């Protein structure tokens, strides 16, 4: 089980001085997961385009006049730079830590066919705020037309995610829009092909805490949990898209002995591999 070794390594790095930088170097030099491969890069760019399409479908504000906000922008800024490519000119990005790596941003610019200095994000209409707590940003209320999050929420503890979503509700204008995607698969299955994408559902919370380092935290929330959190934060869901399991996924899930925490879910709920929620502020 190679993934256990990686989990233990990242657990140690999570508490080591300079551990985050060491983790980045390992991802780049040893695991070769950075920069993103062609398929991963194109998949994430497509998700950015899907967010953008949701905005144009449900908002009357022209993209060039809109203010975009994203929490969890990550290392390579692929999503906001794709928005820029699509015509968005005013974006605010928030990260709990300054995660941006200029070499990865430079790689993103090259692959998108954009020109510019990766160190001068204002050239692309981007304001990058890090470190900044997405639970309480200090930004003015009702100041954004669009809020997005892409494959970040699954790395946030549920209590913190609830606070972040409430803050997103505060930041949005009354006619603004949230587009929110979470990846519900066990991320270690991409590193270790011997385990399924549902492998982490077998562990109790106590055991999982030992295998769940802060540098690679996975909250294991399922699709209904995300829908509930969005509604409880003061949103009305206008669209919900689920990546439903295929027959192979169903066989993999059936082979996993579920921890007690997950036995109350329907099989079709547990099997969902990803969820995208589009929501507007609920006036009520």
C-alpha positions in Angstrom: 0.0 0.0 0.0 2.2 2.8 -1.3 -0.4 5.4 -0.3 0.1 4.7 3.4 3.8 5.6 3.0 2.9 8.8 1.3 0.4 9.7 4.0 3.0 9.1 6.8 5.5 11.2 4.9 3.1 14.1 4.5 2.0 13.7 8.1 5.7 14.3 9.1 6.1 17.2 6.6 2.9 18.8 7.9 4.7 19.6 11.2 8.3 20.0 10.1 9.9 23.5 9.6 9.6 24.3 5.9 7.5 21.2 5.4 5.2 22.8 2.9 8.1 23.8 0.6 9.6 20.3 1.0 6.2 18.8 0.0 6.1 21.0 -3.1 9.6 19.8 -4.1 8.6 16.2 -3.5 5.4 16.6 -5.7 7.6 18.2 -8.4 10.8 16.2 -8.3 9.8 12.8 -6.8 6.1 12.1 -7.5 6.2 14.1 -10.8 2.7 15.4 -10.2 3.7 19.0 -10.9 3.3 20.7 -13.3 0.0 19.0 -14.0 -0.1 16.5 -16.9 -1.9 17.2 -20.1 -5.1 15.4 -19.1 -5.2 17.0 -15.6 -4.5 20.4 -16.9 -7.2 20.2 -19.6 -9.7 18.8 -17.1 -9.2 21.7 -14.7 -9.4 24.3 -17.4 -12.6 22.7 -18.5 -14.0 23.0 -15.0 -13.1 26.7 -15.1 -15.0 27.1 -18.3 -18.0 25.3 -16.7 -18.0 27.8 -13.9 -17.8 30.6 -16.4 -20.7 29.2 -18.4 -22.8 29.0 -15.2 -22.0 32.7 -14.6 -23.0 33.7 -18.1 -26.2 31.6 -18.0 -27.5 33.0 -14.7 -26.0 36.5 -14.5 -26.9 39.6 -16.4 -23.5 41.2 -15.7 -21.1 41.3 -18.6 -17.9 39.3 -17.8 -15.7 42.3 -18.5 -17.6 44.3 -15.8 -17.9 41.5 -13.2 -15.9 41.1 -10.1 -14.9 37.5 -9.5 -13.7 35.9 -6.2 -12.2 32.5 -5.6 -11.0 30.8 -2.4 -8.3 28.2 -2.7 -6.6 29.4 -5.8 -3.7 26.9 -5.5 -0.3 26.7 -7.0 -0.7 27.3 -10.7 -3.6 29.8 -11.0 -5.1 27.8 -13.9 -8.7 28.6 -13.0 -8.3 32.4 -12.7 -6.1 32.6 -15.7 -8.7 30.7 -17.7 -11.2 33.3 -16.5 -8.9 36.0 -17.8 -8.6 34.3 -21.1 -12.5 34.3 -21.3 -12.7 38.0 -20.7 -12.8 38.5 -16.9 -10.7 41.5 -15.8 -11.3 41.9 -12.1 -10.5 38.9 -9.8 -9.7 38.6 -6.1 -8.1 35.3 -4.9 -7.7 34.2 -1.3 -5.5 31.5 0.1 -4.9 30.5 3.7 -1.1 30.5 2.9 0.8 32.0 0.0 0.8 28.8 -2.2 1.4 30.3 -5.6 4.6 29.1 -7.3 5.8 31.4 -10.1 7.3 28.6 -12.1 3.9 26.9 -12.2 2.1 30.1 -13.1 4.6 30.6 -15.9 3.8 27.1 -17.1 0.1 27.9 -17.0 0.6 31.1 -19.0 2.6 29.3 -21.6 0.0 26.5 -22.0 -2.9 28.9 -22.2 -1.1 31.0 -24.8 -0.9 34.1 -22.6 2.0 36.5 -22.4 3.2 38.3 -19.3 5.3 38.2 -16.1 4.0 35.6 -13.7 5.1 37.9 -10.8 2.9 40.7 -12.0 -0.6 39.3 -11.5 -2.2 42.7 -11.7 -1.4 42.6 -15.4 -4.2 40.0 -15.5 -6.6 41.8 -13.3 -5.8 39.5 -10.4 -5.4 40.6 -6.7 -3.9 37.7 -4.8 -4.4 37.9 -1.0 -2.4 35.4 1.0 -2.2 34.6 3.8 -5.9 35.5 4.2 -8.5 33.6 6.1 -11.4 32.7 3.8 -13.6 32.3 6.9 -13.3 36.0 7.6 -11.7 37.9 4.7 -12.3 41.5 5.9 -13.4 42.3 2.3 -16.5 44.6 1.9 -19.9 42.9 1.9 -21.9 42.5 -1.3 -18.8 43.4 -3.4 -18.6 40.4 -5.8 -20.7 39.2 -8.7 -19.3 35.7 -8.8 -17.7 33.3 -6.3 -16.1 30.1 -7.4 -14.2 27.2 -5.8 -12.6 24.3 -7.7 -11.6 21.1 -6.1 -10.7 22.8 -2.8 -13.6 22.2 -0.5 -12.8 18.5 0.0 -9.5 19.6 1.7 -11.3 21.8 4.3 -12.7 20.6 7.7 -16.5 20.7 7.6 -16.8 23.4 10.4 -14.4 25.7 8.6 -16.1 25.0 5.2 -19.4 26.1 6.7 -17.9 29.4 7.9 -16.2 29.9 4.4 -19.6 29.4 2.7 -21.2 31.9 5.0 -18.5 34.4 4.2 -19.0 33.8 0.5 -22.7 34.6 1.0 -21.7 37.8 2.7 -19.3 38.8 -0.1 -21.8 38.2 -2.9 -24.1 40.9 -4.3 -27.8 40.1 -3.9 -27.9 39.0 -7.6 -24.5 37.3 -7.4 -23.8 33.6 -8.0 -21.7 30.8 -6.4 -20.3 28.0 -8.5 -18.7 25.4 -6.3 -17.1 22.0 -7.2 -15.8 19.3 -4.9 -13.9 16.1 -5.8 -15.3 13.3 -3.7 -12.8 10.6 -4.6 -10.0 9.3 -2.3 -7.1 11.3 -3.8 -4.6 8.6 -2.8 -6.1 6.3 -5.4 -4.4 8.5 -8.1 -1.1 7.9 -6.5 -1.6 4.2 -5.7 -3.6 2.3 -8.3 -3.9 -0.7 -5.9 -6.7 1.1 -3.9 -10.1 2.3 -5.1 -11.4 5.8 -5.3 -13.7 4.9 -2.3 -10.9 3.4 -0.2 -11.1 6.1 2.5 -14.7 5.2 3.3 -13.5 2.1 5.2 -11.8 3.9 8.0 -13.3 5.2 11.3 -12.8 8.9 12.0 -10.2 7.9 14.6 -8.1 5.8 12.2 -8.5 8.2 9.4 -7.1 11.0 11.5 -3.8 9.1 11.7 -3.7 8.8 7.9 -5.0 12.3 7.0 -2.1 14.8 7.2 -2.9 18.6 7.2 -0.9 18.9 3.9 -3.2 16.5 2.2 -6.3 16.7 4.3 -9.5 15.1 3.0 -12.8 15.6 4.8 -14.6 12.6 3.2 -17.9 14.6 2.9 -20.4 13.1 0.5 -22.7 14.9 -2.0 -25.7 15.4 0.3 -23.3 17.0 2.9 -22.2 19.6 0.4 -25.7 20.5 -0.7 -26.8 20.9 3.0 -23.8 23.1 3.8 -24.5 25.4 0.8 -28.2 25.7 1.8 -27.3 26.3 5.5 -24.9 29.1 4.5 -27.9 31.0 3.0 -28.0 30.0 -0.6 -30.7 28.7 -2.9 -29.4 25.9 -5.2 -30.2 26.6 -8.9 -28.3 23.8 -10.4 -26.6 20.7 -9.2 -24.5 18.3 -11.3 -23.2 15.0 -10.0 -20.5 12.7 -11.4 -22.4 9.5 -10.8 -20.7 6.1 -10.5 -20.5 3.7 -13.5 -20.7 -0.1 -13.1 -17.0 -0.4 -12.3 -17.3 2.3 -9.6 -20.3 0.4 -8.1 -18.3 -2.8 -8.0 -15.4 -1.0 -6.3 -17.7 0.6 -3.7 -19.5 -2.7 -3.0 -16.1 -4.2 -2.1 -15.3 -1.6 0.5 -16.4 -2.4 4.1 -17.9 0.9 5.2 -17.0 2.6 8.4 -20.0 3.2 10.7 -20.0 6.9 9.7 -21.0 6.1 6.1 -23.5 3.3 6.6 -26.4 5.7 6.8 -26.0 7.0 3.2 -27.7 5.4 0.2 -25.3 3.6 -2.1 -26.0 6.1 -4.9 -25.1 8.9 -2.6 -21.8 7.3 -1.5 -20.9 6.5 -5.1 -20.9 10.1 -6.4 -17.4 11.0 -7.5 -17.8 14.8 -7.8 -20.4 17.5 -7.3 -20.9 21.0 -8.8 -23.4 23.3 -7.1 -24.5 26.6 -8.6 -26.4 28.7 -6.1 -27.6 32.2 -5.6 -28.1 34.1 -2.3 -31.4 33.2 -0.7 -33.2 36.5 0.2 -35.0 34.7 3.0 
